[in-house]
């Protein structure tokens, strides 16, 4: 067996084995607890559920948190539960595969506890007689985290990165998809909104172009990385499916007719959740990585060497190279 076949074989077995070793039964129970809570809250009498809605003209701290877990209609509940069961377990798989299980659960707890009141009170920025309820804003925060989780998986398992550059590109890709969808729902001042949307799409395309130009000088390296990525069965398919899910969610979260159902889809909350979910994750990771980089390199593992050993590729020992 030649060396390239050996590398492909070891790479193909790495993801399933690592996933089985790092997945825990308690993790799965924690993930399933959220849909159980949402369904249990829906079983409450309808007057009780309506009393927990966050009233923008008469806000309360209890409703600011509880309203995120309450739904009035079954279609609204099923949409959010279905979205959760697709997005959050996928983000978990990506995080475990890239060795960031702890980070996932830190984000998981933060989004579930802190984001409901934050999103509720940010809605007070626009004075109007309305109320808000439902899990969709919190769900979109997980979609924001999904963008970073996909980038981290690409960098760690498929050598497509760095994650600090790919993650913002994915985040703005989501914006580029959502903006044209959202502009269709606006019935006033269409010209201004259309110009704003065009500007956002143009900025996104320019960002993608700059990213492509920065990679142009590394064409050979990019080709090698693509060959390596496509050979990693399991990890490659997970990345493709995750990217497809990330794009597809935008079409559901930002419908062109937000008033088609019994209620009105709060696109503002969706946008806030998506943006905050990504930015909190991205900024936190960058800050902690910089703090960690300032510490002495005592007992710090050589991640590159470990990754190379797992994939069956020898990494040159730079300490022994001729100077």
Kinemage of the C-alpha trace (Angstrom):
@kinemage 1
@onewidth
@group {chain A} dominant
@subgroup {mainchain}
@vectorlist {calphas} color= white
{ca unk a 1} P 0.000 0.000 0.000
{ca unk a 2} L 1.440 3.384 -0.968
{ca unk a 3} L 1.747 6.352 1.374
{ca unk a 4} L -1.172 8.325 -0.125
{ca unk a 5} L -3.536 5.366 0.301
{ca unk a 6} L -2.413 4.978 3.902
{ca unk a 7} L -3.092 8.666 4.567
{ca unk a 8} L -6.568 8.422 3.029
{ca unk a 9} L -7.358 5.339 5.096
{ca unk a 10} L -6.240 6.885 8.397
{ca unk a 11} L -8.050 10.129 7.586
{ca unk a 12} L -11.250 8.257 6.777
{ca unk a 13} L -11.228 6.520 10.158
{ca unk a 14} L -10.238 9.480 12.271
{ca unk a 15} L -13.516 11.392 12.527
{ca unk a 16} L -15.860 8.522 13.498
{ca unk a 17} L -13.418 7.219 16.100
{ca unk a 18} L -12.833 10.647 17.611
{ca unk a 19} L -16.517 11.395 17.679
{ca unk a 20} L -17.381 8.179 19.513
{ca unk a 21} L -14.665 8.788 22.086
{ca unk a 22} L -15.678 12.389 22.809
{ca unk a 23} L -19.461 12.065 22.741
{ca unk a 24} L -21.213 11.548 26.057
{ca unk a 25} L -24.717 10.408 26.910
{ca unk a 26} L -25.198 13.457 29.146
{ca unk a 27} L -24.478 15.690 26.165
{ca unk a 28} L -27.334 14.163 24.216
{ca unk a 29} L -29.670 14.523 27.194
{ca unk a 30} L -28.735 18.197 27.477
{ca unk a 31} L -29.453 18.741 23.797
{ca unk a 32} L -32.840 17.021 24.045
{ca unk a 33} L -33.823 18.941 27.177
{ca unk a 34} L -34.592 22.102 25.199
{ca unk a 35} L -37.254 20.576 22.900
{ca unk a 36} L -38.788 18.908 25.961
{ca unk a 37} L -39.045 22.292 27.703
{ca unk a 38} L -40.578 23.900 24.610
{ca unk a 39} L -43.183 21.157 24.270
{ca unk a 40} L -43.938 21.239 28.008
{ca unk a 41} L -44.451 25.002 27.875
{ca unk a 42} L -46.817 24.551 24.947
{ca unk a 43} L -48.891 22.173 27.087
{ca unk a 44} L -49.724 25.041 29.461
{ca unk a 45} L -53.205 26.582 29.110
{ca unk a 46} L -53.332 29.164 26.335
{ca unk a 47} L -54.185 32.086 28.680
{ca unk a 48} L -51.059 31.280 30.704
{ca unk a 49} L -48.918 31.192 27.582
{ca unk a 50} L -50.278 34.491 26.326
{ca unk a 51} L -49.633 36.085 29.714
{ca unk a 52} L -45.935 35.217 29.318
{ca unk a 53} L -45.588 37.167 26.058
{ca unk a 54} L -43.182 40.088 26.241
{ca unk a 55} L -45.270 43.251 25.870
{ca unk a 56} L -43.228 46.061 24.334
{ca unk a 57} L -45.385 48.741 25.964
{ca unk a 58} L -45.410 47.016 29.368
{ca unk a 59} L -42.187 44.964 29.648
{ca unk a 60} L -41.444 42.686 32.589
{ca unk a 61} L -38.269 40.811 33.506
{ca unk a 62} L -40.081 37.472 33.832
{ca unk a 63} L -41.668 37.748 30.398
{ca unk a 64} L -38.367 38.906 28.887
{ca unk a 65} L -36.936 35.481 29.645
{ca unk a 66} L -39.983 33.192 29.550
{ca unk a 67} L -41.399 34.523 26.274
{ca unk a 68} L -38.592 32.842 24.327
{ca unk a 69} L -39.814 29.412 25.431
{ca unk a 70} L -43.537 29.969 24.794
{ca unk a 71} L -45.467 29.405 21.564
{ca unk a 72} L -49.140 29.968 20.879
{ca unk a 73} L -49.647 28.008 17.646
{ca unk a 74} L -48.515 24.424 16.893
{ca unk a 75} L -46.979 25.445 13.545
{ca unk a 76} L -44.784 28.022 15.292
{ca unk a 77} L -43.688 25.419 17.842
{ca unk a 78} L -42.947 22.741 15.234
{ca unk a 79} L -40.913 25.160 13.112
{ca unk a 80} L -38.692 26.164 16.020
{ca unk a 81} L -38.327 22.648 17.419
{ca unk a 82} L -37.512 21.288 13.954
{ca unk a 83} L -34.987 24.057 13.369
{ca unk a 84} L -33.399 23.398 16.750
{ca unk a 85} L -33.094 19.650 16.083
{ca unk a 86} L -31.286 20.412 12.827
{ca unk a 87} L -29.056 23.327 13.805
{ca unk a 88} L -27.943 22.620 17.384
{ca unk a 89} L -26.978 18.930 17.040
{ca unk a 90} L -25.077 19.838 13.862
{ca unk a 91} L -23.195 22.561 15.721
{ca unk a 92} L -22.481 20.025 18.467
{ca unk a 93} L -21.098 17.476 15.983
{ca unk a 94} L -18.851 20.108 14.419
{ca unk a 95} L -17.592 21.268 17.816
{ca unk a 96} L -16.846 17.740 19.016
{ca unk a 97} L -15.126 16.861 15.744
{ca unk a 98} L -12.857 19.908 16.036
{ca unk a 99} L -12.111 19.316 19.728
{ca unk a 100} L -14.219 22.166 21.115
{ca unk a 101} L -16.943 20.375 23.065
{ca unk a 102} L -16.446 22.614 26.084
{ca unk a 103} L -16.760 25.750 23.958
{ca unk a 104} L -20.025 24.454 22.521
{ca unk a 105} L -21.586 24.007 25.930
{ca unk a 106} L -20.384 27.412 27.100
{ca unk a 107} L -22.164 28.924 24.100
{ca unk a 108} L -25.118 26.592 24.634
{ca unk a 109} L -25.643 27.759 28.225
{ca unk a 110} L -25.019 31.427 27.401
{ca unk a 111} L -27.499 31.479 24.533
{ca unk a 112} L -30.234 29.714 26.489
{ca unk a 113} L -29.888 31.837 29.637
{ca unk a 114} L -28.649 35.283 28.580
{ca unk a 115} L -29.980 35.752 25.061
{ca unk a 116} L -33.758 35.638 25.737
{ca unk a 117} L -33.808 38.768 27.953
{ca unk a 118} L -31.195 40.541 25.824
{ca unk a 119} L -33.164 40.021 22.623
{ca unk a 120} L -36.427 40.969 24.341
{ca unk a 121} L -35.152 44.282 25.667
{ca unk a 122} L -33.381 45.160 22.411
{ca unk a 123} L -36.831 45.068 20.797
{ca unk a 124} L -37.726 48.110 22.889
{ca unk a 125} L -35.494 50.181 20.611
{ca unk a 126} L -38.449 50.399 18.213
{ca unk a 127} L -41.490 51.796 20.035
{ca unk a 128} L -44.619 49.948 18.938
{ca unk a 129} L -47.708 48.294 20.363
{ca unk a 130} L -46.895 44.630 19.989
{ca unk a 131} L -45.684 41.586 21.881
{ca unk a 132} L -43.065 38.976 21.266
{ca unk a 133} L -42.797 35.276 21.983
{ca unk a 134} L -41.131 32.234 20.513
{ca unk a 135} L -37.732 30.564 20.340
{ca unk a 136} L -36.717 31.770 16.880
{ca unk a 137} L -34.433 34.608 18.035
{ca unk a 138} L -32.521 32.208 20.287
{ca unk a 139} L -32.398 29.650 17.482
{ca unk a 140} L -30.839 32.235 15.158
{ca unk a 141} L -28.135 32.819 17.779
{ca unk a 142} L -27.229 29.148 17.382
{ca unk a 143} L -27.146 29.697 13.611
{ca unk a 144} L -24.618 32.470 14.212
{ca unk a 145} L -22.526 30.051 16.252
{ca unk a 146} L -22.939 27.450 13.500
{ca unk a 147} L -21.025 29.738 11.121
{ca unk a 148} L -18.018 29.697 13.444
{ca unk a 149} L -18.346 25.967 14.174
{ca unk a 150} L -18.254 25.182 10.443
{ca unk a 151} L -15.153 27.362 10.002
{ca unk a 152} L -13.424 25.681 12.939
{ca unk a 153} L -14.230 22.233 11.560
{ca unk a 154} L -12.857 23.204 8.156
{ca unk a 155} L -9.635 24.475 9.728
{ca unk a 156} L -9.024 21.626 12.175
{ca unk a 157} L -10.202 18.582 10.235
{ca unk a 158} L -9.925 19.625 6.587
{ca unk a 159} L -7.049 22.143 6.745
{ca unk a 160} L -9.143 24.864 5.107
{ca unk a 161} L -8.582 28.016 7.077
{ca unk a 162} L -7.700 29.743 9.227
{ca unk a 163} L -11.031 29.786 11.056
{ca unk a 164} L -10.547 33.466 11.967
{ca unk a 165} L -10.775 34.315 8.241
{ca unk a 166} L -13.304 31.735 7.063
{ca unk a 167} L -15.823 32.388 9.858
{ca unk a 168} L -16.493 36.052 8.940
{ca unk a 169} L -16.798 35.040 5.284
{ca unk a 170} L -19.503 32.527 6.204
{ca unk a 171} L -21.205 35.057 8.469
{ca unk a 172} L -21.449 37.616 5.662
{ca unk a 173} L -22.555 34.879 3.276
{ca unk a 174} L -25.556 34.415 5.557
{ca unk a 175} L -26.201 38.147 5.392
{ca unk a 176} L -25.938 38.100 1.603
{ca unk a 177} L -28.637 35.415 1.448
{ca unk a 178} L -30.897 36.988 4.088
{ca unk a 179} L -30.796 40.576 2.813
{ca unk a 180} L -32.524 40.026 -0.574
{ca unk a 181} L -35.109 37.828 1.141
{ca unk a 182} L -35.862 40.434 3.799
{ca unk a 183} L -36.168 43.340 1.392
{ca unk a 184} L -39.111 41.647 -0.297
{ca unk a 185} L -41.103 41.939 2.926
{ca unk a 186} L -40.814 45.717 3.113
{ca unk a 187} L -43.822 47.621 1.783
{ca unk a 188} L -42.630 51.185 2.416
{ca unk a 189} L -39.632 53.150 1.234
{ca unk a 190} L -38.595 50.343 -1.072
{ca unk a 191} L -35.980 52.404 -2.909
{ca unk a 192} L -33.996 53.176 0.249
{ca unk a 193} L -34.162 49.615 1.503
{ca unk a 194} L -33.189 48.258 -1.909
{ca unk a 195} L -30.125 50.495 -1.974
{ca unk a 196} L -29.162 49.381 1.515
{ca unk a 197} L -29.582 45.747 0.562
{ca unk a 198} L -27.573 46.221 -2.625
{ca unk a 199} L -24.806 47.808 -0.569
{ca unk a 200} L -24.775 44.877 1.843
{ca unk a 201} L -24.644 42.341 -0.969
{ca unk a 202} L -21.881 44.327 -2.702
{ca unk a 203} L -19.853 44.505 0.520
{ca unk a 204} L -20.258 40.759 0.949
{ca unk a 205} L -19.109 40.072 -2.601
{ca unk a 206} L -16.119 42.373 -2.169
{ca unk a 207} L -15.178 40.587 1.047
{ca unk a 208} L -15.364 37.253 -0.760
{ca unk a 209} L -13.254 38.688 -3.600
{ca unk a 210} L -10.581 39.948 -1.204
{ca unk a 211} L -10.532 36.553 0.491
{ca unk a 212} L -10.085 34.862 -2.902
{ca unk a 213} L -7.295 37.263 -3.902
{ca unk a 214} L -5.454 36.611 -0.654
{ca unk a 215} L -5.549 32.892 -1.425
{ca unk a 216} L -4.490 33.308 -5.065
{ca unk a 217} L -0.796 33.268 -4.188
{ca unk a 218} L -1.231 29.888 -2.514
{ca unk a 219} L -2.887 28.049 -5.410
{ca unk a 220} L -0.745 24.943 -5.079
{ca unk a 221} L -1.315 24.832 -1.329
{ca unk a 222} L -5.061 25.301 -1.868
{ca unk a 223} L -5.161 22.417 -4.335
{ca unk a 224} L -3.360 20.149 -1.879
{ca unk a 225} L -5.791 21.150 0.869
{ca unk a 226} L -8.795 20.447 -1.340
{ca unk a 227} L -7.427 17.011 -2.236
{ca unk a 228} L -6.821 16.319 1.434
{ca unk a 229} L -10.307 17.555 2.405
{ca unk a 230} L -12.173 15.457 -0.150
{ca unk a 231} L -10.244 12.369 0.989
{ca unk a 232} L -11.419 12.717 4.588
{ca unk a 233} L -14.649 10.794 4.405
{ca unk a 234} L -16.995 11.667 7.228
{ca unk a 235} L -15.437 15.017 7.975
{ca unk a 236} L -15.885 16.213 4.396
{ca unk a 237} L -19.537 15.128 4.208
{ca unk a 238} L -20.241 16.749 7.572
{ca unk a 239} L -18.797 20.023 6.298
{ca unk a 240} L -20.859 19.937 3.099
{ca unk a 241} L -24.113 19.118 4.888
{ca unk a 242} L -23.449 21.771 7.541
{ca unk a 243} L -22.840 24.446 4.910
{ca unk a 244} L -26.023 23.438 3.079
{ca unk a 245} L -27.997 23.635 6.337
{ca unk a 246} L -26.490 27.020 7.185
{ca unk a 247} L -27.630 28.487 3.865
{ca unk a 248} L -31.040 26.783 3.918
{ca unk a 249} L -31.868 28.172 7.370
{ca unk a 250} L -31.626 31.719 6.020
{ca unk a 251} L -34.574 31.052 3.673
{ca unk a 252} L -36.735 29.941 6.595
{ca unk a 253} L -35.612 32.588 9.075
{ca unk a 254} L -36.043 35.508 6.658
{ca unk a 255} L -39.183 34.734 4.634
{ca unk a 256} L -40.304 37.155 1.911
{ca unk a 257} L -43.809 37.179 3.434
{ca unk a 258} L -43.374 37.437 7.222
{ca unk a 259} L -47.091 38.137 7.767
{ca unk a 260} L -48.349 35.096 5.870
{ca unk a 261} L -49.086 33.108 9.068
{ca unk a 262} L -51.252 33.878 12.089
{ca unk a 263} L -48.497 36.084 13.532
{ca unk a 264} L -45.723 38.282 12.186
{ca unk a 265} L -42.174 36.992 11.900
{ca unk a 266} L -39.891 39.348 13.829
{ca unk a 267} L -37.074 39.763 11.299
{ca unk a 268} L -35.393 42.279 13.606
{ca unk a 269} L -35.065 39.684 16.383
{ca unk a 270} L -33.850 37.093 13.902
{ca unk a 271} L -31.155 39.437 12.651
{ca unk a 272} L -30.113 40.377 16.197
{ca unk a 273} L -29.926 36.753 17.283
{ca unk a 274} L -27.878 35.738 14.260
{ca unk a 275} L -25.453 38.643 14.561
{ca unk a 276} L -25.002 38.426 18.337
{ca unk a 277} L -24.621 34.643 18.270
{ca unk a 278} L -21.735 34.944 15.843
{ca unk a 279} L -20.083 38.067 17.267
{ca unk a 280} L -20.091 36.879 20.886
{ca unk a 281} L -18.472 33.614 19.806
{ca unk a 282} L -15.951 35.198 17.447
{ca unk a 283} L -14.832 37.949 19.814
{ca unk a 284} L -14.608 35.593 22.790
{ca unk a 285} L -12.475 33.091 20.895
{ca unk a 286} L -10.145 35.780 19.580
{ca unk a 287} L -9.714 37.367 23.021
{ca unk a 288} L -9.011 34.080 24.801
{ca unk a 289} L -6.669 32.923 22.045
{ca unk a 290} L -4.646 36.131 22.387
{ca unk a 291} L -4.532 35.767 26.164
{ca unk a 292} L -3.424 32.164 25.790
{ca unk a 293} L -0.750 33.174 23.280
{ca unk a 294} L 0.752 35.562 25.849
{ca unk a 295} L 1.271 32.760 28.360
{ca unk a 296} L 4.577 30.842 28.594
{ca unk a 297} L 4.776 27.811 26.300
{ca unk a 298} L 5.150 25.450 29.255
{ca unk a 299} L 3.514 22.040 28.767
{ca unk a 300} L 1.698 23.284 25.665
{ca unk a 301} L 1.181 20.421 23.181
{ca unk a 302} L 2.415 20.702 19.619
{ca unk a 303} L -0.992 20.645 17.941
{ca unk a 304} L 0.430 20.552 14.412
{ca unk a 305} L 2.610 17.556 15.212
{ca unk a 306} L -0.265 15.702 16.890
{ca unk a 307} L -2.528 16.381 13.896
{ca unk a 308} L 0.146 15.216 11.486
{ca unk a 309} L 0.711 12.035 13.478
{ca unk a 310} L -2.991 11.228 13.495
{ca unk a 311} L -3.239 11.726 9.733
{ca unk a 312} L -0.162 9.619 9.047
{ca unk a 313} L 1.893 12.498 7.634
{ca unk a 314} L 5.339 13.130 9.012
{ca unk a 315} L 6.082 16.733 9.937
{ca unk a 316} L 9.682 17.865 9.582
{ca unk a 317} L 11.508 18.412 12.831
{ca unk a 318} L 12.533 22.041 12.432
{ca unk a 319} L 14.956 21.776 15.354
{ca unk a 320} L 17.049 19.306 13.336
{ca unk a 321} L 17.025 21.076 10.006
{ca unk a 322} L 20.365 22.521 8.892
{ca unk a 323} L 20.646 26.209 9.648
